[in-house]
Amino acid sequence: MSKFVLHSLYFNLVMLLLIGCTTPPSAHHSQPVPKNQAELLPTYADIPINHQLFLSSDTIKVPKPDALFELSDQAQEEFLQFFYDETRQSQTADKRLLSFLERRYDNFNYFGQTLKAADTLQGELGNCLSLAILTTAYANLVDVNTSYQMVYSVPIYELVDDILYVSSHVRTRISSPTQIDRTTGQFSFSRTYVDYFPTSARSRGQRITEPLFISMYYQNVAAELLKEDAREEAFTYLKKALEIAPDNVAALNSLAVLHRRQHDEATAEKLYHFILEHYPVNLSVVVNFREMLMLQGRNDEAEKLEQMIATIDDPNPYEWIALAQESIELNRLHRAERYLQKAEQLAPYVDEIYFQYARIDFMRGRLTSAQRNLVTAQRHARSKERRTLYNAKLGVLNESD
């Protein structure tokens, strides 16, 4: 049985990207397009979709975008009293918002599902996209601007049936004017980041437009519905995501996967071609398309996509590590080394790279090199548990010498 993924990777599966608080699928969204090309971008109506597969979807209701940011009167009053308290007026507006979030949600708990602001508030839980939505809901009440950014960090992979879900991370930048230059008339701004797990170990990714940010909510819910095999509902949310942001490549990739689940590989292929024609080359899409061609026995076409993968300039090191793991499982060690080299160039501090190098060395019988790479992995380990793991692997190798 083929396995699907929404995001990139492929141990005979297709990956689905979730924006959670882990990670990114890393996320791969379309890159910024020059203004003079914006009018050439396709609209929702241009997307090849087989609506006949999802006839019940028209009866399924999804929340409107404004509903994502609604707060109760009580919640608004609590925040505004804090924000406009006289004792806090020496702080900039963005700092007051951050201070409220830190105090009010000191016990905020991670929860894998993506929630609207009111639901996040009620349960004091959610993922990083839920936190970003809640932050935006409060910012909309006062003079605080919001923008969003993907952050590359260690993703979490969850395999449910034949779909591999890959969680990526997003954070919110809040800013407020501080003073005006009387000569130029320009404002100075104070800026603060609201991040579920703020740490310098994360590498910053691309900026996210507001439509794409809102679209991500529907994309995430669609992925969560697919875990329950609720295909009609998932389609409805993906449709909404793409109506808001037709350039949401992760949602387009998910839509192709959904068509494959419905045994319509012809439309899935049209979607893959559509993405590759209109948007910058996307690693997740190419990997998933390659897998479909391989399953169809179209090996020559699949090999061309494999060659394309080697030329893609994807900035997320974890994507390359995942591809390297896949290649190791398939005993394609030379290819795995190429992917690890890409990851190492992007993030030489990531311990997983050297662990995978050590696996390759061991499979080739190069024990001394494997030991050296395990020592490097241990040096870069991000946790005590991983250092313990590498130490145990070193012990096994030393005994085999």
N, C-alpha and C positions, 0 to 999 in steps of 0.2 A: 504494500500500500504506500502511495506517495504521501509525504507529510508536508504540510504547508507552513510557510513562515511569513509574517508581515514585518518585514524589516530586512535584514540581509543574511546571510548564513544559510547553511543548507546541509544538514546531515540527512539528505533526501527529504527535506521539508521546505515549506515556504514560511517566511517569518512575518509576524504581525508586530507593528510598532505600537507600544503603549508609552505615553508620557507619564512616567511614575516618578518615584523619588529614589532612584537607585543608581542609576546609570551612570537614546539616544539612539534606538533606535534611533547609543547615540541615535538621534533621529536624522533622517535624511529628508530634507525638504528642498524644494527648488531653490536655487541660489538667486540673489537679487538680480533683476533684469534692468538694463539701462532704460531710462525713461522713454527714449525714442523708439524702444521696442515694445513698450507696454501694450500699445494698441494691437500688436500682432499676437498677443497671447490668446489662447483659446478660452472660450467661455464654457459654462456648464453644458450648454446645448451641444457643444462640439464633442463631448465625451462619449465614446461608443459604449452604450449600456444596453443590455437585453432586458428591458422592463418586463417582458412577458414571463420572465422567471420569477418575478416577485409581485404578482397581481394583488396580493393581500396587503402590500405595504402602504397603499394609499389610505387605508383605514387606521393606520397606526399613528398616534400623535406623539410629537416630540416637542420639548420645551422651546420656546422662542429664545433667541440670544439674550434679550433683555432680562428674561427670567433667571438666567444663570447668576445674575449679580443682585438680585432682589434681597433685601434685608428687612426684617420686621421693624415696626416702629420702635419697639423696645430696644432692639440691637442698635438702631441708628442713634437713639437718644443716649444710650450708654457711651457710644463712641464719641459723639459730639460733645458731651459734657467733659470727657477726658481731654479731647483735642483742644477745646477752647478754654480750659481751666487757666486762670490768670497766672498761676505759679509755673506754667509750662510755656509761656509765650516767648521765653528767651531762646527756646529751641526752634529750629527750622521746622516747617510743616512735615517734611519727609521723616525727620527724626522723631517727631511726635507720633506719627503713624507707626513707625517701627517700635517705639516704646510701648504703645498700646498693644500691639500684636505680641510683643515679648511678655508683657504682664498678663494680658487676658488669656493667652494661649500657652502659658508656661507648661501645661500638661498635655499639649497637643500630641496626639498619637498617630503614628503612621497607619494608614489603611489603604489597601491596594486599589480600591475603586475610586473613580472620578466622580466628585459630588458638586452640586450647585452650592453657592455661598451659604444659603440658609441651612442646607443639610450639613455642611461642614461645621457651621456655627453650632448647630444643635447637638451634634455628637462630639465636637472638638476632636475630629479626626478627618483624615483624608490623605491623598497623595500630594506630590508637589504641585501638580496642576490644580488640584482643589485649593491648596494654599494660595496659589497665584490668583485664582478666581476670587477668593475671599478678600485678598489684599486689594484687588481692583475694585471690589464692591465698596470697601471703605474709602479708597482713594477717590472714587467718583463723588463722594459726599463733600469733599473739601478741595482745596487748591493744590492737589498733588497729581503729578503726571505719572503715568506708568508706561513701561516698555518691557520687552521680554527677550530672553536669551536662552538658547540651548547650552547645556554644559556637558562636556564629555567626561564621563567617569565610568567606573566599573558597572556594567549592566547586569541585570538579573534576568535569567532565562527561565521561562516556565513552559513546560510541554504539556498541553492538554489535548488528548486525542491526537489529531494529526496536525495541530498548529503549534508552532513555537512562538511564544510571546516574548518580546524583548523590550524591557522598560528603559526609557531614556529620561533625562532630567531637564527641567526648565526652572529658571529663576526669574524673579521680577525686579526690575530697577525702578525705584520710586524717586522722583525729583521734584523740587519746588524752587521757585525764584527766591533769591536772597536779597539782592540789591540791584539797582539800575545805574549804569554808567551815564551820567548826565550829558556827557559829550557825544557818545555814540547812540544812546538810547537803548543799548543792549542790556539784557538781564544777565546776572550771574546766577548759577544754579547750584543747589546742594543736592547730592545724589547718594542714595543708599540702596543696598541690595537686600532683598528678602529671599532667603534661601533655606530650604528645608534642612540641608546638611551642609552649611557653609564650611569650606575647607580649601586651603591653598593647593591641595593635591588635584583639584579638578581643573581641567583646561577649558577655557571658554570657547564656545562655539558661535554659530551665526545668530544674528538678530532675527526676531520673529515679528512679523507685522501683526497688527491687531486682528485683521480678519483671519489670518492663519492661526493665531492664538485661540480665537473663539472656535474656529473649525476643529481644533485639536480636542475640544471637549467631546464633540459628536464622534470624532474618530476613535477616541478612547472608549466611549460607551459602546460603540459598535464592536470593538475588539472584545470587550467584556461580555457582550451578548453572544458573540461567536463561541466563547467558552461554554456557553449553555446550548450551543447549536441552534440558537434562535436566529435563523438566517433572514427571515422577512424583517424582523425588528432591526437586525444589524444593517441590512440594506437601507432601511429608512434613515438611520442615523448617518450612514456613509453618504447617502444622497444629500442630506442636510449639510454635512461637512463640506461637500464639494460645491453646493450652491453658494455657500459663504466664501469659500476659497478654492476655486477650480484648480489652483496651482499647488494644492496640498498633495504632494507626491506620495506621501505615506498612505493617505486615504485612497488614492488611485491604485496604489499597489495592493491595498487591502481589498479593493473592489475587484481587482483581477483574481485574487485568491478566492473571493466569494463566488465568482463565476466558475472557477475551477471546481469548487465544492459542489456546485450545481451541475457539474458535468458539461459545462459550456466552455470548452477550451478554445474554441474559435473566437469568441468574444474576449476571453482572457488574453489571447494573443494580440487582438486588436488593441486592447488596453496597453499592453507592454509596448507595442510599436508607437502608440499615441504618446506615451510618456517619453520614450527615447527620442521621438521626433521633435517634441515641443519644449522639453526641459533639459537642463544639464544632465549629463550621464549620472545615473543614480545607482550606486553599488547594490542596494537591496533589490532593485528591479531587475538588474542584469543577472544577478545570481538566481533569482526566482524564475526568470524567463529561461535561463540556461537549463535549470532543473526540469522544467516542463518539456523542453525540447529533447533532453536526454531520455525522459520517460517515454516519449513518443518515438524513440529510435532515430531521431534526426541529429545524429552525432556530429556531422560536419558543421551544421549550423550552431550546435552547442559549443563546438570548439572555437568558432569565431567569437562567440560571446566570452569564452574563457580568455581568449587573447585580449579582448576589450577590458576585462577585469584587471589585467596586469597593467593597463595604462591609466586606470582611473586614479585621480588625485583626490582620494577621500581623506578628510582631515581627522577622522575618528580612529585612533589606534585600535580600539576594541573591535571594530569591524574586521580589521586585518587579522587580529588574533583569532577571532571566530572562524574566519576562512582557513587560517592555518590549522586550527584544530580539525576542521572538516577534512582537509587534505591529509593530515596525519592518519586519521581514521581510515582513509582510502589508500594509505601507503604511497601517497604522492609527495614524497619527502622533499624533493627539489622545489616543487611548487610551494610547499609549506614554508620553506626557508625564505622564498621570495616575499611571501606575505609578512613573515616575521620581520624581515628587514625593513619593510615599509612601516610597520608598527614601531620598530626601534628608532627609526629616523624621526617619527612624530613624538614619541614619548619614551625616551631611553630609561626613564625611572620606573616603568611598570614591571613589576616582578613576574607577571604571567608570561611575558615574552621570553624570558630566560628559562622558565620552567618548560615551555614548549620546545625551545632549543635543546634542552637536556633530554626531552623525550626522543627527539630526532636522533641525537647522539647515541642514546642507548639502543635504539632500533638498529643503528648502524654499527654497534659494537665499539663505539668510541667512548670508553668509560671515563678516561681522563678529562676529555672535553665536557662530558656530561656533568662530572663533578664540578668543574670550573663554572659551568652555567648555573648549577644549583646553588653554589656559593654566592654568585651574583644575584640570583633570585632571592636568596635569603637576606642579602644586604638591602635589597629594595622592598622587602615584604612590608605590606601596609598594615599588618596585624600580627599579634603574637601567635594566633592560630596558624597563620600561613608560614611564619618562621618555624614553628614546630613541625609543620608538614614537610618543609624543605629539609629540615634537619633529619627527619626520619628517612627521607629518600636518600640523603647523603649516607646515612648509616647503612642502608641496604647496599648502596654502591660500594662502600668501603669494604664491606664483608665479602663482596664478590671479586675484589681485586686479588 
